[in-house]
């Protein structure tokens, strides 16, 4: 028989993954709420936030990826995405840079396995 695993958002804290002190005191640039990891269930699920105007350089991942925009906006290359938009990125596809909009962006991030990020350079 199968199992059901659940995580309650109120019990998951934000992890500040990237920070910047470029404009004064150090502030978060990217933060995530980790709900599930590949070692647990074979895929990764996180809610991710980019601070306003945050830029993530072009990169790729070893696993298939789905991004679902909740709030704000993000540009990937020349394409702009906002609330309700979904993006599927195949494994080993180089994409970016990602640029958060003036209010930042919040999205659900799902990887079908371990992401293994690789820089495009």
Buried (B, 14 or more C-beta within 10 A) or exposed (E): EEEEEEEEEEEBEEEBEEEEEEEEEEEBBBBBBBBBBBEEEEBBBBBBBBBEEBEBEBBBBBBBBBBBBBEBBBBBEEEEBEEEBEBEBEBEEEBBEBBBBEEBBBBBBBBBBBBEEEEEE
